[in-house]
Amino acid sequence: MEGNDRDENELRSQIIDQLDQSLAMSCEVMMNQKLDPKTREKWTQLHTNTAQVLNTVLRDKQYQEWERRLKELEATGRIPRKTTGPPADASNGASDRRASP
């Protein structure tokens, strides 16, 4: 399981590097004043799409890191595990409180 995580992280890092290089290249092309506006517009669109994909990959990587850290904290007992539903006596406590006449 740990090997799969390592492979996935390595693949994700390679994808991030490729997307970063693509962003740099598309930025150069779209800023090139010698190109016609239509070509620059297409490269601007490509740049925007690449940035969106990169943001998605980075967000996914961050979520996985948070999940890993949360599991570590839960395993060490630093934070309580998630509970499902309210505590058993929490619903009864509020209804039993009545003002005295």
MOPAC internal coordinates of N, CA, C and O (Angstrom, degrees):
PM7 1SCF
backbone

  N    0.0000 0     0.00 0     0.00 0    0    0    0
  C    1.4512 1     0.00 0     0.00 0    1    0    0
  C    1.5321 1   110.65 1     0.00 0    2    1    0
  O    1.2310 1   120.89 1   136.91 1    3    2    1
  N    1.3334 1   115.90 1   -43.09 1    3    2    1
  C    1.4469 1   119.82 1  -179.33 1    5    3    2
  C    1.5251 1   111.34 1   -65.34 1    6    5    3
  O    1.2310 1   120.44 1   145.40 1    7    6    5
  N    1.3402 1   116.76 1   -34.60 1    7    6    5
  C    1.4575 1   121.45 1   176.90 1    9    7    6
  C    1.5151 1   111.94 1   -63.73 1   10    9    7
  O    1.2310 1   120.56 1   141.28 1   11   10    9
  N    1.3380 1   116.54 1   -38.72 1   11   10    9
  C    1.4645 1   120.91 1   177.16 1   13   11   10
  C    1.5175 1   111.02 1   -63.67 1   14   13   11
  O    1.2310 1   120.54 1   139.17 1   15   14   13
  N    1.3421 1   116.58 1   -40.83 1   15   14   13
  C    1.4619 1   120.45 1   178.26 1   17   15   14
  C    1.5203 1   110.69 1   -62.61 1   18   17   15
  O    1.2310 1   120.99 1   138.61 1   19   18   17
  N    1.3345 1   115.72 1   -41.39 1   19   18   17
  C    1.4555 1   120.55 1   179.82 1   21   19   18
  C    1.5239 1   110.26 1   -64.64 1   22   21   19
  O    1.2310 1   120.39 1   134.94 1   23   22   21
  N    1.3446 1   116.87 1   -45.06 1   23   22   21
  C    1.4650 1   121.16 1   178.60 1   25   23   22
  C    1.5222 1   110.69 1   -61.50 1   26   25   23
  O    1.2310 1   120.98 1   137.05 1   27   26   25
  N    1.3319 1   115.73 1   -42.95 1   27   26   25
  C    1.4606 1   120.11 1  -179.50 1   29   27   26
  C    1.5257 1   110.74 1   -65.30 1   30   29   27
  O    1.2310 1   120.18 1   138.68 1   31   30   29
  N    1.3229 1   117.26 1   -41.32 1   31   30   29
  C    1.4628 1   120.57 1   178.37 1   33   31   30
  C    1.5236 1   111.29 1   -65.90 1   34   33   31
  O    1.2310 1   120.59 1   141.24 1   35   34   33
  N    1.3234 1   116.48 1   -38.76 1   35   34   33
  C    1.4602 1   120.34 1   178.16 1   37   35   34
  C    1.5281 1   110.52 1   -65.16 1   38   37   35
  O    1.2310 1   120.52 1   135.67 1   39   38   37
  N    1.3202 1   116.61 1   -44.33 1   39   38   37
  C    1.4610 1   121.05 1   177.95 1   41   39   38
  C    1.5246 1   110.52 1   -62.44 1   42   41   39
  O    1.2310 1   120.65 1   136.28 1   43   42   41
  N    1.3244 1   116.36 1   -43.72 1   43   42   41
  C    1.4632 1   120.61 1   179.40 1   45   43   42
  C    1.5309 1   110.59 1   -62.55 1   46   45   43
  O    1.2310 1   120.20 1   140.44 1   47   46   45
  N    1.3142 1   117.22 1   -39.56 1   47   46   45
  C    1.4666 1   120.96 1   178.29 1   49   47   46
  C    1.5294 1   110.95 1   -64.65 1   50   49   47
  O    1.2310 1   120.45 1   140.07 1   51   50   49
  N    1.3336 1   116.74 1   -39.93 1   51   50   49
  C    1.4649 1   120.25 1   177.32 1   53   51   50
  C    1.5281 1   110.75 1   -64.21 1   54   53   51
  O    1.2310 1   120.65 1   137.74 1   55   54   53
  N    1.3187 1   116.37 1   -42.26 1   55   54   53
  C    1.4658 1   120.65 1   178.90 1   57   55   54
  C    1.5237 1   109.99 1   -62.57 1   58   57   55
  O    1.2310 1   120.56 1   137.45 1   59   58   57
  N    1.3220 1   116.53 1   -42.55 1   59   58   57
  C    1.4660 1   120.59 1   179.25 1   61   59   58
  C    1.5210 1   110.25 1   -61.72 1   62   61   59
  O    1.2310 1   120.07 1   136.55 1   63   62   61
  N    1.3311 1   117.48 1   -43.45 1   63   62   61
  C    1.4676 1   121.01 1   178.14 1   65   63   62
  C    1.5268 1   111.26 1   -61.35 1   66   65   63
  O    1.2310 1   120.43 1   135.38 1   67   66   65
  N    1.3343 1   116.78 1   -44.62 1   67   66   65
  C    1.4648 1   120.60 1   179.79 1   69   67   66
  C    1.5255 1   111.43 1   -63.82 1   70   69   67
  O    1.2310 1   120.62 1   137.17 1   71   70   69
  N    1.3241 1   116.41 1   -42.83 1   71   70   69
  C    1.4642 1   119.75 1   179.22 1   73   71   70
  C    1.5235 1   110.70 1   -65.74 1   74   73   71
  O    1.2310 1   120.49 1   142.21 1   75   74   73
  N    1.3169 1   116.68 1   -37.79 1   75   74   73
  C    1.4611 1   121.04 1   178.30 1   77   75   74
  C    1.5301 1   110.66 1   -63.63 1   78   77   75
  O    1.2310 1   120.35 1   137.02 1   79   78   77
  N    1.3296 1   116.93 1   -42.98 1   79   78   77
  C    1.4619 1   121.19 1   177.17 1   81   79   78
  C    1.5286 1   110.79 1   -64.08 1   82   81   79
  O    1.2310 1   120.80 1   139.31 1   83   82   81
  N    1.3239 1   116.08 1   -40.69 1   83   82   81
  C    1.4597 1   120.83 1   179.09 1   85   83   82
  C    1.5268 1   110.92 1   -63.43 1   86   85   83
  O    1.2310 1   120.79 1   140.16 1   87   86   85
  N    1.3257 1   116.09 1   -39.84 1   87   86   85
  C    1.4668 1   119.64 1   177.53 1   89   87   86
  C    1.5236 1   111.33 1   -62.81 1   90   89   87
  O    1.2310 1   120.43 1   137.13 1   91   90   89
  N    1.3172 1   116.77 1   -42.87 1   91   90   89
  C    1.4618 1   120.41 1   179.80 1   93   91   90
  C    1.5272 1   110.69 1   -62.59 1   94   93   91
  O    1.2310 1   120.83 1   136.57 1   95   94   93
  N    1.3301 1   116.03 1   -43.43 1   95   94   93
  C    1.4616 1   120.37 1  -179.69 1   97   95   94
  C    1.5289 1   111.35 1   -65.63 1   98   97   95
  O    1.2310 1   120.61 1   133.56 1   99   98   97
  N    1.3202 1   116.44 1   -46.44 1   99   98   97
  C    1.4658 1   119.09 1  -178.55 1  101   99   98
  C    1.5251 1   111.04 1   -65.99 1  102  101   99
  O    1.2310 1   120.33 1   147.80 1  103  102  101
  N    1.3198 1   116.97 1   -32.20 1  103  102  101
  C    1.4668 1   120.01 1   177.67 1  105  103  102
  C    1.5286 1   110.51 1   -64.99 1  106  105  103
  O    1.2310 1   120.56 1   137.05 1  107  106  105
  N    1.3305 1   116.54 1   -42.95 1  107  106  105
  C    1.4636 1   120.48 1   177.79 1  109  107  106
  C    1.5239 1   111.01 1   -60.37 1  110  109  107
  O    1.2310 1   120.40 1   134.21 1  111  110  109
  N    1.3260 1   116.85 1   -45.79 1  111  110  109
  C    1.4626 1   120.99 1  -176.83 1  113  111  110
  C    1.5250 1   110.70 1   -67.39 1  114  113  111
  O    1.2310 1   120.12 1   135.39 1  115  114  113
  N    1.3189 1   117.38 1   -44.61 1  115  114  113
  C    1.4665 1   118.58 1  -176.02 1  117  115  114
  C    1.5302 1   112.16 1   -70.20 1  118  117  115
  O    1.2310 1   119.96 1   160.43 1  119  118  117
  N    1.3330 1   117.69 1   -19.57 1  119  118  117
  C    1.4652 1   120.78 1   177.59 1  121  119  118
  C    1.5320 1   112.44 1   -92.04 1  122  121  119
  O    1.2310 1   120.35 1   175.54 1  123  122  121
  N    1.3204 1   116.94 1    -4.46 1  123  122  121
  C    1.4582 1   121.77 1  -178.48 1  125  123  122
  C    1.5276 1   109.82 1   -73.29 1  126  125  123
  O    1.2310 1   120.82 1   -71.81 1  127  126  125
  N    1.3101 1   116.04 1   108.19 1  127  126  125
  C    1.4646 1   121.84 1  -177.40 1  129  127  126
  C    1.5342 1   112.88 1   -69.90 1  130  129  127
  O    1.2310 1   119.95 1   164.90 1  131  130  129
  N    1.3166 1   117.70 1   -15.10 1  131  130  129
  C    1.4617 1   121.38 1  -179.28 1  133  131  130
  C    1.5254 1   112.08 1   -76.35 1  134  133  131
  O    1.2310 1   119.97 1   160.40 1  135  134  133
  N    1.3208 1   117.66 1   -19.60 1  135  134  133
  C    1.4672 1   121.42 1  -179.59 1  137  135  134
  C    1.5252 1   110.42 1   -83.44 1  138  137  135
  O    1.2310 1   121.21 1   -24.93 1  139  138  137
  N    1.3265 1   115.30 1   155.07 1  139  138  137
  C    1.4609 1   119.45 1   179.12 1  141  139  138
  C    1.5395 1   109.23 1   -71.76 1  142  141  139
  O    1.2310 1   120.54 1   -24.76 1  143  142  141
  N    1.3289 1   116.56 1   155.24 1  143  142  141
  C    1.4725 1   120.73 1  -176.66 1  145  143  142
  C    1.5285 1   114.14 1   -57.77 1  146  145  143
  O    1.2310 1   120.08 1   143.52 1  147  146  145
  N    1.3259 1   117.45 1   -36.48 1  147  146  145
  C    1.4666 1   120.43 1  -178.97 1  149  147  146
  C    1.5347 1   110.80 1   -63.15 1  150  149  147
  O    1.2310 1   120.50 1   136.27 1  151  150  149
  N    1.3221 1   116.64 1   -43.73 1  151  150  149
  C    1.4678 1   120.95 1   178.65 1  153  151  150
  C    1.5206 1   110.41 1   -64.72 1  154  153  151
  O    1.2310 1   120.73 1   136.12 1  155  154  153
  N    1.3285 1   116.20 1   -43.88 1  155  154  153
  C    1.4690 1   120.04 1   179.06 1  157  155  154
  C    1.5220 1   110.94 1   -63.57 1  158  157  155
  O    1.2310 1   120.26 1   143.79 1  159  158  157
  N    1.3324 1   117.11 1   -36.21 1  159  158  157
  C    1.4644 1   120.81 1   178.24 1  161  159  158
  C    1.5364 1   110.65 1   -64.38 1  162  161  159
  O    1.2310 1   120.75 1   136.84 1  163  162  161
  N    1.3324 1   116.17 1   -43.16 1  163  162  161
  C    1.4707 1   119.87 1   178.44 1  165  163  162
  C    1.5287 1   110.96 1   -61.44 1  166  165  163
  O    1.2310 1   120.52 1   138.74 1  167  166  165
  N    1.3273 1   116.61 1   -41.26 1  167  166  165
  C    1.4627 1   120.09 1   179.42 1  169  167  166
  C    1.5345 1   111.16 1   -69.95 1  170  169  167
  O    1.2310 1   120.58 1   147.92 1  171  170  169
  N    1.3109 1   116.50 1   -32.08 1  171  170  169
  C    1.4670 1   119.75 1   175.87 1  173  171  170
  C    1.5210 1   110.11 1   -65.72 1  174  173  171
  O    1.2310 1   120.69 1   139.01 1  175  174  173
  N    1.3291 1   116.28 1   -40.99 1  175  174  173
  C    1.4654 1   120.58 1   176.28 1  177  175  174
  C    1.5288 1   110.69 1   -62.45 1  178  177  175
  O    1.2310 1   120.69 1   135.26 1  179  178  177
  N    1.3136 1   116.29 1   -44.74 1  179  178  177
  C    1.4637 1   121.07 1   178.03 1  181  179  178
  C    1.5310 1   110.66 1   -61.12 1  182  181  179
  O    1.2310 1   120.97 1   138.61 1  183  182  181
  N    1.3218 1   115.74 1   -41.39 1  183  182  181
  C    1.4656 1   120.80 1   178.90 1  185  183  182
  C    1.5338 1   110.67 1   -61.80 1  186  185  183
  O    1.2310 1   120.60 1   135.33 1  187  186  185
  N    1.3201 1   116.45 1   -44.67 1  187  186  185
  C    1.4663 1   121.43 1   179.61 1  189  187  186
  C    1.5232 1   111.03 1   -62.98 1  190  189  187
  O    1.2310 1   120.49 1   134.29 1  191  190  189
  N    1.3212 1   116.66 1   -45.71 1  191  190  189
  C    1.4684 1   120.35 1   178.97 1  193  191  190
  C    1.5291 1   111.60 1   -62.86 1  194  193  191
  O    1.2310 1   120.60 1   138.73 1  195  194  193
  N    1.3176 1   116.46 1   -41.27 1  195  194  193
  C    1.4635 1   120.59 1   178.80 1  197  195  194
  C    1.5233 1   110.69 1   -63.86 1  198  197  195
  O    1.2310 1   120.50 1   138.58 1  199  198  197
  N    1.3273 1   116.65 1   -41.42 1  199  198  197
  C    1.4664 1   120.57 1   178.69 1  201  199  198
  C    1.5274 1   110.98 1   -63.11 1  202  201  199
  O    1.2310 1   120.23 1   141.38 1  203  202  201
  N    1.3224 1   117.17 1   -38.62 1  203  202  201
  C    1.4660 1   120.44 1   178.36 1  205  203  202
  C    1.5261 1   111.14 1   -65.14 1  206  205  203
  O    1.2310 1   120.51 1   137.66 1  207  206  205
  N    1.3232 1   116.63 1   -42.34 1  207  206  205
  C    1.4695 1   120.16 1   178.55 1  209  207  206
  C    1.5268 1   109.77 1   -64.39 1  210  209  207
  O    1.2310 1   120.42 1   136.01 1  211  210  209
  N    1.3253 1   116.81 1   -43.99 1  211  210  209
  C    1.4628 1   120.57 1   179.28 1  213  211  210
  C    1.5298 1   110.52 1   -60.34 1  214  213  211
  O    1.2310 1   120.11 1   136.17 1  215  214  213
  N    1.3194 1   117.40 1   -43.83 1  215  214  213
  C    1.4636 1   120.74 1   178.12 1  217  215  214
  C    1.5213 1   111.39 1   -60.85 1  218  217  215
  O    1.2310 1   120.26 1   139.70 1  219  218  217
  N    1.3148 1   117.11 1   -40.30 1  219  218  217
  C    1.4680 1   120.79 1   178.89 1  221  219  218
  C    1.5255 1   110.89 1   -64.27 1  222  221  219
  O    1.2310 1   120.44 1   135.30 1  223  222  221
  N    1.3227 1   116.76 1   -44.70 1  223  222  221
  C    1.4676 1   120.87 1   179.62 1  225  223  222
  C    1.5278 1   110.31 1   -63.63 1  226  225  223
  O    1.2310 1   120.46 1   136.50 1  227  226  225
  N    1.3286 1   116.72 1   -43.50 1  227  226  225
  C    1.4649 1   120.06 1   179.73 1  229  227  226
  C    1.5269 1   111.56 1   -65.80 1  230  229  227
  O    1.2310 1   120.35 1   140.80 1  231  230  229
  N    1.3222 1   116.94 1   -39.20 1  231  230  229
  C    1.4715 1   120.90 1   178.49 1  233  231  230
  C    1.5257 1   110.10 1   -63.86 1  234  233  231
  O    1.2310 1   120.68 1   136.89 1  235  234  233
  N    1.3356 1   116.31 1   -43.11 1  235  234  233
  C    1.4594 1   120.41 1   178.55 1  237  235  234
  C    1.5276 1   110.80 1   -62.65 1  238  237  235
  O    1.2310 1   120.74 1   138.80 1  239  238  237
  N    1.3192 1   116.19 1   -41.20 1  239  238  237
  C    1.4681 1   120.72 1   178.44 1  241  239  238
  C    1.5286 1   110.27 1   -62.91 1  242  241  239
  O    1.2310 1   120.64 1   138.44 1  243  242  241
  N    1.3219 1   116.38 1   -41.56 1  243  242  241
  C    1.4609 1   120.61 1   179.48 1  245  243  242
  C    1.5277 1   111.14 1   -65.54 1  246  245  243
  O    1.2310 1   120.06 1   137.35 1  247  246  245
  N    1.3203 1   117.49 1   -42.65 1  247  246  245
  C    1.4674 1   120.68 1   178.01 1  249  247  246
  C    1.5242 1   111.03 1   -61.15 1  250  249  247
  O    1.2310 1   120.31 1   138.46 1  251  250  249
  N    1.3141 1   117.02 1   -41.54 1  251  250  249
  C    1.4632 1   120.08 1   179.16 1  253  251  250
  C    1.5246 1   110.83 1   -64.86 1  254  253  251
  O    1.2310 1   120.58 1   141.09 1  255  254  253
  N    1.3229 1   116.50 1   -38.91 1  255  254  253
  C    1.4638 1   119.83 1   177.75 1  257  255  254
  C    1.5326 1   110.34 1   -65.13 1  258  257  255
  O    1.2310 1   120.05 1   137.99 1  259  258  257
  N    1.3245 1   117.51 1   -42.01 1  259  258  257
  C    1.4708 1   120.78 1   177.78 1  261  259  258
  C    1.5208 1   110.61 1   -62.09 1  262  261  259
  O    1.2310 1   120.61 1   137.87 1  263  262  261
  N    1.3277 1   116.44 1   -42.13 1  263  262  261
  C    1.4627 1   121.08 1  -179.84 1  265  263  262
  C    1.5307 1   110.29 1   -63.35 1  266  265  263
  O    1.2310 1   120.71 1   137.50 1  267  266  265
  N    1.3163 1   116.24 1   -42.50 1  267  266  265
  C    1.4636 1   120.62 1   178.69 1  269  267  266
  C    1.5304 1   110.44 1   -63.02 1  270  269  267
  O    1.2310 1   120.52 1   134.71 1  271  270  269
  N    1.3297 1   116.62 1   -45.29 1  271  270  269
  C    1.4666 1   120.25 1   179.97 1  273  271  270
  C    1.5231 1   111.38 1   -65.50 1  274  273  271
  O    1.2310 1   120.07 1   141.38 1  275  274  273
  N    1.3250 1   117.48 1   -38.62 1  275  274  273
  C    1.4584 1   121.29 1   178.14 1  277  275  274
  C    1.5232 1   110.69 1   -62.37 1  278  277  275
  O    1.2310 1   120.47 1   136.20 1  279  278  277
  N    1.3267 1   116.71 1   -43.80 1  279  278  277
  C    1.4672 1   120.35 1   178.33 1  281  279  278
  C    1.5225 1   111.07 1   -62.50 1  282  281  279
  O    1.2310 1   120.52 1   140.36 1  283  282  281
  N    1.3342 1   116.61 1   -39.64 1  283  282  281
  C    1.4662 1   119.92 1   177.84 1  285  283  282
  C    1.5224 1   110.87 1   -62.92 1  286  285  283
  O    1.2310 1   120.52 1   135.33 1  287  286  285
  N    1.3362 1   116.62 1   -44.67 1  287  286  285
  C    1.4636 1   120.35 1   179.92 1  289  287  286
  C    1.5216 1   111.44 1   -64.80 1  290  289  287
  O    1.2310 1   120.56 1   139.25 1  291  290  289
  N    1.3264 1   116.54 1   -40.75 1  291  290  289
  C    1.4654 1   119.80 1   177.64 1  293  291  290
  C    1.5245 1   110.61 1   -64.11 1  294  293  291
  O    1.2310 1   120.26 1   140.55 1  295  294  293
  N    1.3214 1   117.12 1   -39.45 1  295  294  293
  C    1.4657 1   121.12 1  -178.85 1  297  295  294
  C    1.5283 1   111.60 1   -66.33 1  298  297  295
  O    1.2310 1   120.42 1   145.55 1  299  298  297
  N    1.3291 1   116.80 1   -34.45 1  299  298  297
  C    1.4664 1   119.59 1   179.89 1  301  299  298
  C    1.5206 1   112.14 1   -85.09 1  302  301  299
  O    1.2310 1   120.19 1   173.50 1  303  302  301
  N    1.3249 1   117.25 1    -6.50 1  303  302  301
  C    1.4598 1   120.89 1   178.26 1  305  303  302
  C    1.5130 1   114.07 1    81.95 1  306  305  303
  O    1.2310 1   119.82 1  -166.87 1  307  306  305
  N    1.3151 1   117.94 1    13.13 1  307  306  305
  C    1.4687 1   120.69 1  -179.75 1  309  307  306
  C    1.5154 1   112.53 1   -74.46 1  310  309  307
  O    1.2310 1   120.47 1   152.29 1  311  310  309
  N    1.3072 1   116.70 1   -27.71 1  311  310  309
  C    1.4639 1   120.19 1   174.21 1  313  311  310
  C    1.5178 1   107.63 1  -132.49 1  314  313  311
  O    1.2310 1   120.48 1   -34.39 1  315  314  313
  N    1.3199 1   116.69 1   145.61 1  315  314  313
  C    1.4726 1   118.60 1   179.71 1  317  315  314
  C    1.5150 1   110.59 1   -70.82 1  318  317  315
  O    1.2310 1   121.21 1   -28.70 1  319  318  317
  N    1.3110 1   115.30 1   151.30 1  319  318  317
  C    1.4662 1   120.43 1   176.76 1  321  319  318
  C    1.5116 1   109.12 1   -69.29 1  322  321  319
  O    1.2310 1   121.01 1   -21.58 1  323  322  321
  N    1.3076 1   115.67 1   158.42 1  323  322  321
  C    1.4629 1   121.27 1   177.67 1  325  323  322
  C    1.5192 1   109.63 1   -60.69 1  326  325  323
  O    1.2310 1   121.18 1   -39.25 1  327  326  325
  N    1.3227 1   115.35 1   140.75 1  327  326  325
  C    1.4593 1   119.55 1   175.52 1  329  327  326
  C    1.5137 1   108.02 1  -110.38 1  330  329  327
  O    1.2310 1   120.76 1   -26.23 1  331  330  329
  N    1.3040 1   116.16 1   153.77 1  331  330  329
  C    1.4558 1   119.68 1   178.69 1  333  331  330
  C    1.5134 1   108.41 1  -107.27 1  334  333  331
  O    1.2310 1   120.91 1   -55.96 1  335  334  333
  N    1.3121 1   115.87 1   124.04 1  335  334  333
  C    1.4581 1   120.80 1   177.76 1  337  335  334
  C    1.5170 1   112.38 1    79.42 1  338  337  335
  O    1.2310 1   120.44 1   -11.53 1  339  338  337
  N    1.3325 1   116.76 1   168.47 1  339  338  337
  C    1.4660 1   121.62 1   179.83 1  341  339  338
  C    1.5282 1   110.37 1   -74.87 1  342  341  339
  O    1.2310 1   120.26 1   -19.70 1  343  342  341
  N    1.3285 1   117.10 1   160.30 1  343  342  341
  C    1.4629 1   120.02 1   176.34 1  345  343  342
  C    1.5234 1   110.80 1   -59.20 1  346  345  343
  O    1.2310 1   120.11 1   -26.15 1  347  346  345
  N    1.3052 1   117.40 1   153.85 1  347  346  345
  C    1.4680 1   122.71 1  -173.68 1  349  347  346
  C    1.5169 1   113.11 1   -58.58 1  350  349  347
  O    1.2310 1   119.25 1   138.81 1  351  350  349
  N    1.3357 1   119.03 1   -41.19 1  351  350  349
  C    1.4564 1   119.53 1  -175.81 1  353  351  350
  C    1.5212 1   113.05 1   -96.91 1  354  353  351
  O    1.2310 1   118.79 1  -177.95 1  355  354  353
  N    1.3094 1   119.91 1     2.05 1  355  354  353
  C    1.4596 1   122.03 1  -177.87 1  357  355  354
  C    1.5189 1   111.71 1   -66.84 1  358  357  355
  O    1.2310 1   119.56 1   143.85 1  359  358  357
  N    1.3127 1   118.45 1   -36.15 1  359  358  357
  C    1.4650 1   120.23 1  -178.42 1  361  359  358
  C    1.5248 1   111.45 1   -74.00 1  362  361  359
  O    1.2310 1   119.76 1   150.91 1  363  362  361
  N    1.3083 1   118.06 1   -29.09 1  363  362  361
  C    1.4629 1   121.23 1  -179.24 1  365  363  362
  C    1.5151 1   112.23 1   -79.61 1  366  365  363
  O    1.2310 1   119.47 1   149.59 1  367  366  365
  N    1.3062 1   118.61 1   -30.41 1  367  366  365
  C    1.4581 1   122.34 1  -174.77 1  369  367  366
  C    1.5095 1   113.40 1   -61.21 1  370  369  367
  O    1.2310 1   119.68 1   137.04 1  371  370  369
  N    1.3169 1   118.22 1   -42.96 1  371  370  369
  C    1.4555 1   121.38 1  -176.97 1  373  371  370
  C    1.5172 1   111.39 1   -71.31 1  374  373  371
  O    1.2310 1   119.38 1   143.62 1  375  374  373
  N    1.3177 1   118.79 1   -36.38 1  375  374  373
  C    1.4624 1   120.68 1  -176.73 1  377  375  374
  C    1.5239 1   111.93 1   -77.64 1  378  377  375
  O    1.2310 1   119.42 1   158.82 1  379  378  377
  N    1.3374 1   118.71 1   -21.18 1  379  378  377
  C    1.4570 1   121.49 1  -179.63 1  381  379  378
  C    1.5181 1   112.36 1   -80.94 1  382  381  379
  O    1.2310 1   120.28 1   165.67 1  383  382  381
  N    1.3184 1   117.08 1   -14.33 1  383  382  381
  C    1.4618 1   119.52 1  -179.28 1  385  383  382
  C    1.5193 1   109.18 1   -84.14 1  386  385  383
  O    1.2310 1   121.29 1   -64.95 1  387  386  385
  N    1.2936 1   115.13 1   115.05 1  387  386  385
  C    1.4661 1   120.34 1   177.92 1  389  387  386
  C    1.5146 1   108.44 1  -129.99 1  390  389  387
  O    1.2310 1   121.29 1   -31.80 1  391  390  389
  N    1.2982 1   115.13 1   148.20 1  391  390  389
  C    1.4611 1   119.47 1   177.92 1  393  391  390
  C    1.5132 1   109.75 1   -73.29 1  394  393  391
  O    1.2310 1   120.83 1   -39.73 1  395  394  393
  N    1.3206 1   116.02 1   140.27 1  395  394  393
  C    1.4659 1   120.07 1   178.59 1  397  395  394
  C    1.5158 1   109.48 1   -77.51 1  398  397  395
  O    1.2310 1   119.77 1   -39.79 1  399  398  397
  N    1.3481 1   118.05 1   140.21 1  399  398  397
  C    1.4699 1   119.99 1   179.80 1  401  399  398
  C    1.4954 1   112.33 1   -73.77 1  402  401  399
  O    1.2310 1   120.10 1   180.00 1  403  402  401

